[in-house]
Amino acid sequence: MTRNDDMDKEELMKELPELNVEGEYLVIYHFGRKFGVHMENGEIIAMENELPISVSEKFNIYLLFHYIKPNSRRLYSLCK
């Protein structure tokens, strides 16, 4: 994912072991639903069906990626 300069694909997969790569997407299951996050532009798509993706589903996935960034952990520890 080019938007995340702090971590490369291998680091992301180490932090989130449930991530898999399928083509151009990082695949993650969120509440039992399979999503793909495009590695170049960050677009989130449904991987198994054509059902619409809610804003809250997208937000939760993006937030998950944000919280595993190294600076996020450092800031969180400063807020304790």
mmCIF file of the N, C-alpha and C atoms, coordinates in Angstrom:
data_MODEL
# 
_entry.id   MODEL 
# 
loop_
_atom_site.group_PDB 
_atom_site.id 
_atom_site.type_symbol 
_atom_site.label_atom_id 
_atom_site.label_alt_id 
_atom_site.label_comp_id 
_atom_site.label_asym_id 
_atom_site.label_entity_id 
_atom_site.label_seq_id 
_atom_site.pdbx_PDB_ins_code 
_atom_site.Cartn_x 
_atom_site.Cartn_y 
_atom_site.Cartn_z 
_atom_site.occupancy 
_atom_site.B_iso_or_equiv 
_atom_site.pdbx_formal_charge 
_atom_site.auth_seq_id 
_atom_site.auth_comp_id 
_atom_site.auth_asym_id 
_atom_site.auth_atom_id 
_atom_site.pdbx_PDB_model_num 
ATOM 1   N N  . MET A 1 1  ? 0.848   -1.176  0.000  1.00 0.00 ? 1  MET A N  1 
ATOM 2   C CA . MET A 1 1  ? 0.000   0.000   0.000  1.00 0.00 ? 1  MET A CA 1 
ATOM 3   C C  . MET A 1 1  ? 0.887   1.230   0.000  1.00 0.00 ? 1  MET A C  1 
ATOM 4   N N  . THR A 1 2  ? 0.832   2.001   -1.033 1.00 0.00 ? 2  THR A N  1 
ATOM 5   C CA . THR A 1 2  ? 1.720   3.141   -1.150 1.00 0.00 ? 2  THR A CA 1 
ATOM 6   C C  . THR A 1 2  ? 1.352   4.264   -0.195 1.00 0.00 ? 2  THR A C  1 
ATOM 7   N N  . ARG A 1 3  ? 0.142   4.297   0.306  1.00 0.00 ? 3  ARG A N  1 
ATOM 8   C CA . ARG A 1 3  ? -0.262  5.338   1.237  1.00 0.00 ? 3  ARG A CA 1 
ATOM 9   C C  . ARG A 1 3  ? 0.426   5.172   2.600  1.00 0.00 ? 3  ARG A C  1 
ATOM 10  N N  . ASN A 1 4  ? 0.928   3.991   2.874  1.00 0.00 ? 4  ASN A N  1 
ATOM 11  C CA . ASN A 1 4  ? 1.520   3.724   4.176  1.00 0.00 ? 4  ASN A CA 1 
ATOM 12  C C  . ASN A 1 4  ? 3.029   3.614   4.007  1.00 0.00 ? 4  ASN A C  1 
ATOM 13  N N  . ASP A 1 5  ? 3.728   4.750   4.095  1.00 0.00 ? 5  ASP A N  1 
ATOM 14  C CA . ASP A 1 5  ? 5.166   4.768   3.876  1.00 0.00 ? 5  ASP A CA 1 
ATOM 15  C C  . ASP A 1 5  ? 5.937   4.149   5.033  1.00 0.00 ? 5  ASP A C  1 
ATOM 16  N N  . ASP A 1 6  ? 5.335   4.075   6.217  1.00 0.00 ? 6  ASP A N  1 
ATOM 17  C CA . ASP A 1 6  ? 6.045   3.567   7.382  1.00 0.00 ? 6  ASP A CA 1 
ATOM 18  C C  . ASP A 1 6  ? 6.187   2.055   7.389  1.00 0.00 ? 6  ASP A C  1 
ATOM 19  N N  . MET A 1 7  ? 5.357   1.343   6.677  1.00 0.00 ? 7  MET A N  1 
ATOM 20  C CA . MET A 1 7  ? 5.367   -0.118  6.727  1.00 0.00 ? 7  MET A CA 1 
ATOM 21  C C  . MET A 1 7  ? 5.245   -0.674  5.322  1.00 0.00 ? 7  MET A C  1 
ATOM 22  N N  . ASP A 1 8  ? 5.999   -1.720  5.048  1.00 0.00 ? 8  ASP A N  1 
ATOM 23  C CA . ASP A 1 8  ? 5.827   -2.387  3.769  1.00 0.00 ? 8  ASP A CA 1 
ATOM 24  C C  . ASP A 1 8  ? 4.872   -3.566  3.941  1.00 0.00 ? 8  ASP A C  1 
ATOM 25  N N  . LYS A 1 9  ? 4.605   -4.234  2.845  1.00 0.00 ? 9  LYS A N  1 
ATOM 26  C CA . LYS A 1 9  ? 3.631   -5.326  2.841  1.00 0.00 ? 9  LYS A CA 1 
ATOM 27  C C  . LYS A 1 9  ? 3.990   -6.425  3.832  1.00 0.00 ? 9  LYS A C  1 
ATOM 28  N N  . GLU A 1 10 ? 5.264   -6.788  3.916  1.00 0.00 ? 10 GLU A N  1 
ATOM 29  C CA . GLU A 1 10 ? 5.679   -7.858  4.832  1.00 0.00 ? 10 GLU A CA 1 
ATOM 30  C C  . GLU A 1 10 ? 5.469   -7.455  6.289  1.00 0.00 ? 10 GLU A C  1 
ATOM 31  N N  . GLU A 1 11 ? 5.764   -6.196  6.608  1.00 0.00 ? 11 GLU A N  1 
ATOM 32  C CA . GLU A 1 11 ? 5.549   -5.715  7.977  1.00 0.00 ? 11 GLU A CA 1 
ATOM 33  C C  . GLU A 1 11 ? 4.059   -5.714  8.324  1.00 0.00 ? 11 GLU A C  1 
ATOM 34  N N  . LEU A 1 12 ? 3.232   -5.277  7.375  1.00 0.00 ? 12 LEU A N  1 
ATOM 35  C CA . LEU A 1 12 ? 1.788   -5.296  7.610  1.00 0.00 ? 12 LEU A CA 1 
ATOM 36  C C  . LEU A 1 12 ? 1.296   -6.706  7.904  1.00 0.00 ? 12 LEU A C  1 
ATOM 37  N N  . MET A 1 13 ? 1.786   -7.664  7.118  1.00 0.00 ? 13 MET A N  1 
ATOM 38  C CA . MET A 1 13 ? 1.343   -9.040  7.288  1.00 0.00 ? 13 MET A CA 1 
ATOM 39  C C  . MET A 1 13 ? 1.868   -9.639  8.589  1.00 0.00 ? 13 MET A C  1 
ATOM 40  N N  . LYS A 1 14 ? 2.992   -9.156  9.076  1.00 0.00 ? 14 LYS A N  1 
ATOM 41  C CA . LYS A 1 14 ? 3.504   -9.606  10.369 1.00 0.00 ? 14 LYS A CA 1 
ATOM 42  C C  . LYS A 1 14 ? 2.627   -9.073  11.507 1.00 0.00 ? 14 LYS A C  1 
ATOM 43  N N  . GLU A 1 15 ? 2.210   -7.815  11.374 1.00 0.00 ? 15 GLU A N  1 
ATOM 44  C CA . GLU A 1 15 ? 1.365   -7.193  12.397 1.00 0.00 ? 15 GLU A CA 1 
ATOM 45  C C  . GLU A 1 15 ? -0.073  -7.706  12.360 1.00 0.00 ? 15 GLU A C  1 
ATOM 46  N N  . LEU A 1 16 ? -0.547  -8.048  11.170 1.00 0.00 ? 16 LEU A N  1 
ATOM 47  C CA . LEU A 1 16 ? -1.902  -8.590  10.990 1.00 0.00 ? 16 LEU A CA 1 
ATOM 48  C C  . LEU A 1 16 ? -1.782  -9.943  10.301 1.00 0.00 ? 16 LEU A C  1 
ATOM 49  N N  . PRO A 1 17 ? -1.539  -11.013 11.059 1.00 0.00 ? 17 PRO A N  1 
ATOM 50  C CA . PRO A 1 17 ? -1.308  -12.317 10.439 1.00 0.00 ? 17 PRO A CA 1 
ATOM 51  C C  . PRO A 1 17 ? -2.482  -12.831 9.618  1.00 0.00 ? 17 PRO A C  1 
ATOM 52  N N  . GLU A 1 18 ? -3.669  -12.274 9.816  1.00 0.00 ? 18 GLU A N  1 
ATOM 53  C CA . GLU A 1 18 ? -4.827  -12.726 9.047  1.00 0.00 ? 18 GLU A CA 1 
ATOM 54  C C  . GLU A 1 18 ? -4.843  -12.149 7.625  1.00 0.00 ? 18 GLU A C  1 
ATOM 55  N N  . LEU A 1 19 ? -3.953  -11.209 7.327  1.00 0.00 ? 19 LEU A N  1 
ATOM 56  C CA . LEU A 1 19 ? -3.865  -10.651 5.975  1.00 0.00 ? 19 LEU A CA 1 
ATOM 57  C C  . LEU A 1 19 ? -3.283  -11.670 5.010  1.00 0.00 ? 19 LEU A C  1 
ATOM 58  N N  . ASN A 1 20 ? -3.818  -11.693 3.804  1.00 0.00 ? 20 ASN A N  1 
ATOM 59  C CA . ASN A 1 20 ? -3.292  -12.509 2.712  1.00 0.00 ? 20 ASN A CA 1 
ATOM 60  C C  . ASN A 1 20 ? -3.208  -11.635 1.483  1.00 0.00 ? 20 ASN A C  1 
ATOM 61  N N  . VAL A 1 21 ? -2.397  -12.043 0.530  1.00 0.00 ? 21 VAL A N  1 
ATOM 62  C CA . VAL A 1 21 ? -2.294  -11.328 -0.737 1.00 0.00 ? 21 VAL A CA 1 
ATOM 63  C C  . VAL A 1 21 ? -3.007  -12.147 -1.805 1.00 0.00 ? 21 VAL A C  1 
ATOM 64  N N  . GLU A 1 22 ? -3.903  -11.489 -2.521 1.00 0.00 ? 22 GLU A N  1 
ATOM 65  C CA . GLU A 1 22 ? -4.574  -12.091 -3.677 1.00 0.00 ? 22 GLU A CA 1 
ATOM 66  C C  . GLU A 1 22 ? -4.485  -11.079 -4.808 1.00 0.00 ? 22 GLU A C  1 
ATOM 67  N N  . GLY A 1 23 ? -3.593  -11.337 -5.749 1.00 0.00 ? 23 GLY A N  1 
ATOM 68  C CA . GLY A 1 23 ? -3.407  -10.411 -6.855 1.00 0.00 ? 23 GLY A CA 1 
ATOM 69  C C  . GLY A 1 23 ? -2.895  -9.078  -6.359 1.00 0.00 ? 23 GLY A C  1 
ATOM 70  N N  . GLU A 1 24 ? -3.645  -8.016  -6.648 1.00 0.00 ? 24 GLU A N  1 
ATOM 71  C CA . GLU A 1 24 ? -3.254  -6.662  -6.254 1.00 0.00 ? 24 GLU A CA 1 
ATOM 72  C C  . GLU A 1 24 ? -3.878  -6.231  -4.931 1.00 0.00 ? 24 GLU A C  1 
ATOM 73  N N  . TYR A 1 25 ? -4.445  -7.189  -4.190 1.00 0.00 ? 25 TYR A N  1 
ATOM 74  C CA . TYR A 1 25 ? -5.175  -6.842  -2.976 1.00 0.00 ? 25 TYR A CA 1 
ATOM 75  C C  . TYR A 1 25 ? -4.603  -7.523  -1.744 1.00 0.00 ? 25 TYR A C  1 
ATOM 76  N N  . LEU A 1 26 ? -4.619  -6.784  -0.633 1.00 0.00 ? 26 LEU A N  1 
ATOM 77  C CA . LEU A 1 26 ? -4.432  -7.380  0.679  1.00 0.00 ? 26 LEU A CA 1 
ATOM 78  C C  . LEU A 1 26 ? -5.826  -7.781  1.136  1.00 0.00 ? 26 LEU A C  1 
ATOM 79  N N  . VAL A 1 27 ? -5.993  -9.037  1.473  1.00 0.00 ? 27 VAL A N  1 
ATOM 80  C CA . VAL A 1 27 ? -7.310  -9.573  1.814  1.00 0.00 ? 27 VAL A CA 1 
ATOM 81  C C  . VAL A 1 27 ? -7.435  -9.707  3.321  1.00 0.00 ? 27 VAL A C  1 
ATOM 82  N N  . ILE A 1 28 ? -8.560  -9.245  3.822  1.00 0.00 ? 28 ILE A N  1 
ATOM 83  C CA . ILE A 1 28 ? -8.845  -9.337  5.253  1.00 0.00 ? 28 ILE A CA 1 
ATOM 84  C C  . ILE A 1 28 ? -10.322 -9.706  5.434  1.00 0.00 ? 28 ILE A C  1 
ATOM 85  N N  . TYR A 1 29 ? -10.583 -10.514 6.427  1.00 0.00 ? 29 TYR A N  1 
ATOM 86  C CA . TYR A 1 29 ? -11.963 -10.837 6.795  1.00 0.00 ? 29 TYR A CA 1 
ATOM 87  C C  . TYR A 1 29 ? -12.362 -9.909  7.930  1.00 0.00 ? 29 TYR A C  1 
ATOM 88  N N  . HIS A 1 30 ? -13.488 -9.261  7.749  1.00 0.00 ? 30 HIS A N  1 
ATOM 89  C CA . HIS A 1 30 ? -14.000 -8.324  8.747  1.00 0.00 ? 30 HIS A CA 1 
ATOM 90  C C  . HIS A 1 30 ? -15.421 -8.744  9.082  1.00 0.00 ? 30 HIS A C  1 
ATOM 91  N N  . PHE A 1 31 ? -15.621 -9.231  10.308 1.00 0.00 ? 31 PHE A N  1 
ATOM 92  C CA . PHE A 1 31 ? -16.912 -9.754  10.756 1.00 0.00 ? 31 PHE A CA 1 
ATOM 93  C C  . PHE A 1 31 ? -17.447 -10.798 9.777  1.00 0.00 ? 31 PHE A C  1 
ATOM 94  N N  . GLY A 1 32 ? -16.565 -11.699 9.343  1.00 0.00 ? 32 GLY A N  1 
ATOM 95  C CA . GLY A 1 32 ? -16.953 -12.810 8.497  1.00 0.00 ? 32 GLY A CA 1 
ATOM 96  C C  . GLY A 1 32 ? -17.103 -12.491 7.023  1.00 0.00 ? 32 GLY A C  1 
ATOM 97  N N  . ARG A 1 33 ? -16.845 -11.259 6.649  1.00 0.00 ? 33 ARG A N  1 
ATOM 98  C CA . ARG A 1 33 ? -16.968 -10.855 5.246  1.00 0.00 ? 33 ARG A CA 1 
ATOM 99  C C  . ARG A 1 33 ? -15.576 -10.593 4.670  1.00 0.00 ? 33 ARG A C  1 
ATOM 100 N N  . LYS A 1 34 ? -15.347 -11.051 3.453  1.00 0.00 ? 34 LYS A N  1 
ATOM 101 C CA . LYS A 1 34 ? -14.033 -10.949 2.821  1.00 0.00 ? 34 LYS A CA 1 
ATOM 102 C C  . LYS A 1 34 ? -13.907 -9.641  2.038  1.00 0.00 ? 34 LYS A C  1 
ATOM 103 N N  . PHE A 1 35 ? -12.881 -8.852  2.414  1.00 0.00 ? 35 PHE A N  1 
ATOM 104 C CA . PHE A 1 35 ? -12.619 -7.577  1.754  1.00 0.00 ? 35 PHE A CA 1 
ATOM 105 C C  . PHE A 1 35 ? -11.215 -7.581  1.175  1.00 0.00 ? 35 PHE A C  1 
ATOM 106 N N  . GLY A 1 36 ? -11.024 -6.799  0.137  1.00 0.00 ? 36 GLY A N  1 
ATOM 107 C CA . GLY A 1 36 ? -9.708  -6.593  -0.438 1.00 0.00 ? 36 GLY A CA 1 
ATOM 108 C C  . GLY A 1 36 ? -9.356  -5.122  -0.401 1.00 0.00 ? 36 GLY A C  1 
ATOM 109 N N  . VAL A 1 37 ? -8.125  -4.833  0.026  1.00 0.00 ? 37 VAL A N  1 
ATOM 110 C CA . VAL A 1 37 ? -7.615  -3.462  0.034  1.00 0.00 ? 37 VAL A CA 1 
ATOM 111 C C  . VAL A 1 37 ? -6.553  -3.383  -1.059 1.00 0.00 ? 37 VAL A C  1 
ATOM 112 N N  . HIS A 1 38 ? -6.821  -2.574  -2.071 1.00 0.00 ? 38 HIS A N  1 
ATOM 113 C CA . HIS A 1 38 ? -5.904  -2.472  -3.202 1.00 0.00 ? 38 HIS A CA 1 
ATOM 114 C C  . HIS A 1 38 ? -4.562  -1.932  -2.715 1.00 0.00 ? 38 HIS A C  1 
ATOM 115 N N  . MET A 1 39 ? -3.478  -2.602  -3.096 1.00 0.00 ? 39 MET A N  1 
ATOM 116 C CA . MET A 1 39 ? -2.145  -2.241  -2.594 1.00 0.00 ? 39 MET A CA 1 
ATOM 117 C C  . MET A 1 39 ? -1.616  -0.936  -3.181 1.00 0.00 ? 39 MET A C  1 
ATOM 118 N N  . GLU A 1 40 ? -2.159  -0.459  -4.284 1.00 0.00 ? 40 GLU A N  1 
ATOM 119 C CA . GLU A 1 40 ? -1.674  0.792   -4.874 1.00 0.00 ? 40 GLU A CA 1 
ATOM 120 C C  . GLU A 1 40 ? -2.490  1.997   -4.445 1.00 0.00 ? 40 GLU A C  1 
ATOM 121 N N  . ASN A 1 41 ? -3.823  1.868   -4.454 1.00 0.00 ? 41 ASN A N  1 
ATOM 122 C CA . ASN A 1 41 ? -4.649  3.049   -4.192 1.00 0.00 ? 41 ASN A CA 1 
ATOM 123 C C  . ASN A 1 41 ? -5.466  2.979   -2.902 1.00 0.00 ? 41 ASN A C  1 
ATOM 124 N N  . GLY A 1 42 ? -5.427  1.848   -2.186 1.00 0.00 ? 42 GLY A N  1 
ATOM 125 C CA . GLY A 1 42 ? -6.134  1.730   -0.917 1.00 0.00 ? 42 GLY A CA 1 
ATOM 126 C C  . GLY A 1 42 ? -7.631  1.504   -1.014 1.00 0.00 ? 42 GLY A C  1 
ATOM 127 N N  . GLU A 1 43 ? -8.155  1.365   -2.231 1.00 0.00 ? 43 GLU A N  1 
ATOM 128 C CA . GLU A 1 43 ? -9.589  1.140   -2.392 1.00 0.00 ? 43 GLU A CA 1 
ATOM 129 C C  . GLU A 1 43 ? -9.985  -0.190  -1.758 1.00 0.00 ? 43 GLU A C  1 
ATOM 130 N N  . ILE A 1 44 ? -11.103 -0.199  -1.065 1.00 0.00 ? 44 ILE A N  1 
ATOM 131 C CA . ILE A 1 44 ? -11.616 -1.415  -0.429 1.00 0.00 ? 44 ILE A CA 1 
ATOM 132 C C  . ILE A 1 44 ? -12.774 -1.947  -1.269 1.00 0.00 ? 44 ILE A C  1 
ATOM 133 N N  . ILE A 1 45 ? -12.704 -3.238  -1.584 1.00 0.00 ? 45 ILE A N  1 
ATOM 134 C CA . ILE A 1 45 ? -13.781 -3.880  -2.344 1.00 0.00 ? 45 ILE A CA 1 
ATOM 135 C C  . ILE A 1 45 ? -14.245 -5.129  -1.609 1.00 0.00 ? 45 ILE A C  1 
ATOM 136 N N  . ALA A 1 46 ? -15.473 -5.545  -1.892 1.00 0.00 ? 46 ALA A N  1 
ATOM 137 C CA . ALA A 1 46 ? -15.978 -6.829  -1.399 1.00 0.00 ? 46 ALA A CA 1 
ATOM 138 C C  . ALA A 1 46 ? -15.417 -7.905  -2.315 1.00 0.00 ? 46 ALA A C  1 
ATOM 139 N N  . MET A 1 47 ? -14.850 -8.964  -1.752 1.00 0.00 ? 47 MET A N  1 
ATOM 140 C CA . MET A 1 47 ? -14.178 -9.987  -2.548 1.00 0.00 ? 47 MET A CA 1 
ATOM 141 C C  . MET A 1 47 ? -15.076 -11.171 -2.899 1.00 0.00 ? 47 MET A C  1 
ATOM 142 N N  . GLU A 1 48 ? -16.156 -11.371 -2.166 1.00 0.00 ? 48 GLU A N  1 
ATOM 143 C CA . GLU A 1 48 ? -16.974 -12.564 -2.396 1.00 0.00 ? 48 GLU A CA 1 
ATOM 144 C C  . GLU A 1 48 ? -18.358 -12.286 -2.949 1.00 0.00 ? 48 GLU A C  1 
ATOM 145 N N  . ASN A 1 49 ? -18.808 -11.050 -2.844 1.00 0.00 ? 49 ASN A N  1 
ATOM 146 C CA . ASN A 1 49 ? -20.158 -10.751 -3.329 1.00 0.00 ? 49 ASN A CA 1 
ATOM 147 C C  . ASN A 1 49 ? -20.218 -9.308  -3.809 1.00 0.00 ? 49 ASN A C  1 
ATOM 148 N N  . GLU A 1 50 ? -21.340 -8.941  -4.321 1.00 0.00 ? 50 GLU A N  1 
ATOM 149 C CA . GLU A 1 50 ? -21.530 -7.589  -4.852 1.00 0.00 ? 50 GLU A CA 1 
ATOM 150 C C  . GLU A 1 50 ? -22.279 -6.680  -3.876 1.00 0.00 ? 50 GLU A C  1 
ATOM 151 N N  . LEU A 1 51 ? -22.453 -7.132  -2.638 1.00 0.00 ? 51 LEU A N  1 
ATOM 152 C CA . LEU A 1 51 ? -23.155 -6.308  -1.663 1.00 0.00 ? 51 LEU A CA 1 
ATOM 153 C C  . LEU A 1 51 ? -22.385 -5.020  -1.418 1.00 0.00 ? 51 LEU A C  1 
ATOM 154 N N  . PRO A 1 52 ? -23.093 -3.915  -1.218 1.00 0.00 ? 52 PRO A N  1 
ATOM 155 C CA . PRO A 1 52 ? -22.400 -2.653  -0.964 1.00 0.00 ? 52 PRO A CA 1 
ATOM 156 C C  . PRO A 1 52 ? -21.608 -2.709  0.351  1.00 0.00 ? 52 PRO A C  1 
ATOM 157 N N  . ILE A 1 53 ? -20.554 -1.933  0.385  1.00 0.00 ? 53 ILE A N  1 
ATOM 158 C CA . ILE A 1 53 ? -19.723 -1.833  1.581  1.00 0.00 ? 53 ILE A CA 1 
ATOM 159 C C  . ILE A 1 53 ? -20.128 -0.555  2.306  1.00 0.00 ? 53 ILE A C  1 
ATOM 160 N N  . SER A 1 54 ? -20.472 -0.691  3.575  1.00 0.00 ? 54 SER A N  1 
ATOM 161 C CA . SER A 1 54 ? -20.902 0.486   4.327  1.00 0.00 ? 54 SER A CA 1 
ATOM 162 C C  . SER A 1 54 ? -19.694 1.366   4.665  1.00 0.00 ? 54 SER A C  1 
ATOM 163 N N  . VAL A 1 55 ? -19.990 2.614   4.934  1.00 0.00 ? 55 VAL A N  1 
ATOM 164 C CA . VAL A 1 55 ? -18.952 3.560   5.337  1.00 0.00 ? 55 VAL A CA 1 
ATOM 165 C C  . VAL A 1 55 ? -18.294 3.084   6.630  1.00 0.00 ? 55 VAL A C  1 
ATOM 166 N N  . SER A 1 56 ? -19.080 2.550   7.549  1.00 0.00 ? 56 SER A N  1 
ATOM 167 C CA . SER A 1 56 ? -18.499 2.101   8.822  1.00 0.00 ? 56 SER A CA 1 
ATOM 168 C C  . SER A 1 56 ? -17.580 0.889   8.622  1.00 0.00 ? 56 SER A C  1 
ATOM 169 N N  . GLU A 1 57 ? -17.904 0.000   7.677  1.00 0.00 ? 57 GLU A N  1 
ATOM 170 C CA . GLU A 1 57 ? -17.016 -1.125  7.392  1.00 0.00 ? 57 GLU A CA 1 
ATOM 171 C C  . GLU A 1 57 ? -15.677 -0.620  6.849  1.00 0.00 ? 57 GLU A C  1 
ATOM 172 N N  . LYS A 1 58 ? -15.735 0.306   5.896  1.00 0.00 ? 58 LYS A N  1 
ATOM 173 C CA . LYS A 1 58 ? -14.508 0.868   5.344  1.00 0.00 ? 58 LYS A CA 1 
ATOM 174 C C  . LYS A 1 58 ? -13.706 1.586   6.430  1.00 0.00 ? 58 LYS A C  1 
ATOM 175 N N  . PHE A 1 59 ? -14.395 2.371   7.228  1.00 0.00 ? 59 PHE A N  1 
ATOM 176 C CA . PHE A 1 59 ? -13.728 3.113   8.290  1.00 0.00 ? 59 PHE A CA 1 
ATOM 177 C C  . PHE A 1 59 ? -13.028 2.159   9.259  1.00 0.00 ? 59 PHE A C  1 
ATOM 178 N N  . ASN A 1 60 ? -13.703 1.082   9.656  1.00 0.00 ? 60 ASN A N  1 
ATOM 179 C CA . ASN A 1 60 ? -13.104 0.121   10.576 1.00 0.00 ? 60 ASN A CA 1 
ATOM 180 C C  . ASN A 1 60 ? -11.840 -0.509  9.999  1.00 0.00 ? 60 ASN A C  1 
ATOM 181 N N  . ILE A 1 61 ? -11.868 -0.829  8.719  1.00 0.00 ? 61 ILE A N  1 
ATOM 182 C CA . ILE A 1 61 ? -10.699 -1.439  8.085  1.00 0.00 ? 61 ILE A CA 1 
ATOM 183 C C  . ILE A 1 61 ? -9.551  -0.437  7.995  1.00 0.00 ? 61 ILE A C  1 
ATOM 184 N N  . TYR A 1 62 ? -9.847  0.781   7.552  1.00 0.00 ? 62 TYR A N  1 
ATOM 185 C CA . TYR A 1 62 ? -8.805  1.804   7.489  1.00 0.00 ? 62 TYR A CA 1 
ATOM 186 C C  . TYR A 1 62 ? -8.243  2.097   8.880  1.00 0.00 ? 62 TYR A C  1 
ATOM 187 N N  . LEU A 1 63 ? -9.103  2.134   9.871  1.00 0.00 ? 63 LEU A N  1 
ATOM 188 C CA . LEU A 1 63 ? -8.666  2.390   11.242 1.00 0.00 ? 63 LEU A CA 1 
ATOM 189 C C  . LEU A 1 63 ? -7.750  1.274   11.749 1.00 0.00 ? 63 LEU A C  1 
ATOM 190 N N  . LEU A 1 64 ? -8.066  0.040   11.402 1.00 0.00 ? 64 LEU A N  1 
ATOM 191 C CA . LEU A 1 64 ? -7.220  -1.081  11.772 1.00 0.00 ? 64 LEU A CA 1 
ATOM 192 C C  . LEU A 1 64 ? -5.814  -0.895  11.206 1.00 0.00 ? 64 LEU A C  1 
ATOM 193 N N  . PHE A 1 65 ? -5.716  -0.536  9.936  1.00 0.00 ? 65 PHE A N  1 
ATOM 194 C CA . PHE A 1 65 ? -4.400  -0.297  9.334  1.00 0.00 ? 65 PHE A CA 1 
ATOM 195 C C  . PHE A 1 65 ? -3.696  0.876   10.013 1.00 0.00 ? 65 PHE A C  1 
ATOM 196 N N  . HIS A 1 66 ? -4.446  1.890   10.383 1.00 0.00 ? 66 HIS A N  1 
ATOM 197 C CA . HIS A 1 66 ? -3.833  3.042   11.066 1.00 0.00 ? 66 HIS A CA 1 
ATOM 198 C C  . HIS A 1 66 ? -3.240  2.630   12.408 1.00 0.00 ? 66 HIS A C  1 
ATOM 199 N N  . TYR A 1 67 ? -3.961  1.853   13.180 1.00 0.00 ? 67 TYR A N  1 
ATOM 200 C CA . TYR A 1 67 ? -3.519  1.512   14.531 1.00 0.00 ? 67 TYR A CA 1 
ATOM 201 C C  . TYR A 1 67 ? -2.304  0.593   14.572 1.00 0.00 ? 67 TYR A C  1 
ATOM 202 N N  . ILE A 1 68 ? -1.983  -0.083  13.471 1.00 0.00 ? 68 ILE A N  1 
ATOM 203 C CA . ILE A 1 68 ? -0.802  -0.942  13.502 1.00 0.00 ? 68 ILE A CA 1 
ATOM 204 C C  . ILE A 1 68 ? 0.458   -0.204  13.058 1.00 0.00 ? 68 ILE A C  1 
ATOM 205 N N  . LYS A 1 69 ? 0.326   1.043   12.643 1.00 0.00 ? 69 LYS A N  1 
ATOM 206 C CA . LYS A 1 69 ? 1.496   1.818   12.260 1.00 0.00 ? 69 LYS A CA 1 
ATOM 207 C C  . LYS A 1 69 ? 2.353   2.093   13.498 1.00 0.00 ? 69 LYS A C  1 
ATOM 208 N N  . PRO A 1 70 ? 3.673   2.073   13.359 1.00 0.00 ? 70 PRO A N  1 
ATOM 209 C CA . PRO A 1 70 ? 4.560   2.287   14.516 1.00 0.00 ? 70 PRO A CA 1 
ATOM 210 C C  . PRO A 1 70 ? 4.288   3.593   15.261 1.00 0.00 ? 70 PRO A C  1 
ATOM 211 N N  . ASN A 1 71 ? 4.061   4.684   14.567 1.00 0.00 ? 71 ASN A N  1 
ATOM 212 C CA . ASN A 1 71 ? 3.819   5.960   15.246 1.00 0.00 ? 71 ASN A CA 1 
ATOM 213 C C  . ASN A 1 71 ? 2.524   5.959   16.038 1.00 0.00 ? 71 ASN A C  1 
ATOM 214 N N  . SER A 1 72 ? 1.537   5.209   15.600 1.00 0.00 ? 72 SER A N  1 
ATOM 215 C CA . SER A 1 72 ? 0.269   5.140   16.325 1.00 0.00 ? 72 SER A CA 1 
ATOM 216 C C  . SER A 1 72 ? 0.474   4.511   17.697 1.00 0.00 ? 72 SER A C  1 
ATOM 217 N N  . ARG A 1 73 ? 1.273   3.464   17.752 1.00 0.00 ? 73 ARG A N  1 
ATOM 218 C CA . ARG A 1 73 ? 1.537   2.816   19.041 1.00 0.00 ? 73 ARG A CA 1 
ATOM 219 C C  . ARG A 1 73 ? 2.279   3.753   19.980 1.00 0.00 ? 73 ARG A C  1 
ATOM 220 N N  . ARG A 1 74 ? 3.229   4.496   19.441 1.00 0.00 ? 74 ARG A N  1 
ATOM 221 C CA . ARG A 1 74 ? 3.986   5.427   20.257 1.00 0.00 ? 74 ARG A CA 1 
ATOM 222 C C  . ARG A 1 74 ? 3.080   6.523   20.803 1.00 0.00 ? 74 ARG A C  1 
ATOM 223 N N  . LEU A 1 75 ? 2.220   7.083   19.951 1.00 0.00 ? 75 LEU A N  1 
ATOM 224 C CA . LEU A 1 75 ? 1.291   8.114   20.402 1.00 0.00 ? 75 LEU A CA 1 
ATOM 225 C C  . LEU A 1 75 ? 0.316   7.560   21.428 1.00 0.00 ? 75 LEU A C  1 
ATOM 226 N N  . TYR A 1 76 ? -0.158  6.323   21.218 1.00 0.00 ? 76 TYR A N  1 
ATOM 227 C CA . TYR A 1 76 ? -1.080  5.724   22.172 1.00 0.00 ? 76 TYR A CA 1 
ATOM 228 C C  . TYR A 1 76 ? -0.427  5.590   23.533 1.00 0.00 ? 76 TYR A C  1 
ATOM 229 N N  . SER A 1 77 ? 0.836   5.165   23.571 1.00 0.00 ? 77 SER A N  1 
ATOM 230 C CA . SER A 1 77 ? 1.505   4.985   24.864 1.00 0.00 ? 77 SER A CA 1 
ATOM 231 C C  . SER A 1 77 ? 1.724   6.326   25.565 1.00 0.00 ? 77 SER A C  1 
ATOM 232 N N  . LEU A 1 78 ? 1.881   7.409   24.811 1.00 0.00 ? 78 LEU A N  1 
ATOM 233 C CA . LEU A 1 78 ? 2.042   8.728   25.411 1.00 0.00 ? 78 LEU A CA 1 
ATOM 234 C C  . LEU A 1 78 ? 0.742   9.234   26.025 1.00 0.00 ? 78 LEU A C  1 
ATOM 235 N N  . CYS A 1 79 ? -0.394  8.754   25.520 1.00 0.00 ? 79 CYS A N  1 
ATOM 236 C CA . CYS A 1 79 ? -1.707  9.200   25.999 1.00 0.00 ? 79 CYS A CA 1 
ATOM 237 C C  . CYS A 1 79 ? -2.161  8.467   27.252 1.00 0.00 ? 79 CYS A C  1 
ATOM 238 N N  . LYS A 1 80 ? -1.477  7.413   27.637 1.00 0.00 ? 80 LYS A N  1 
ATOM 239 C CA . LYS A 1 80 ? -1.900  6.646   28.821 1.00 0.00 ? 80 LYS A CA 1 
ATOM 240 C C  . LYS A 1 80 ? -1.682  7.407   30.094 1.00 0.00 ? 80 LYS A C  1 
# 
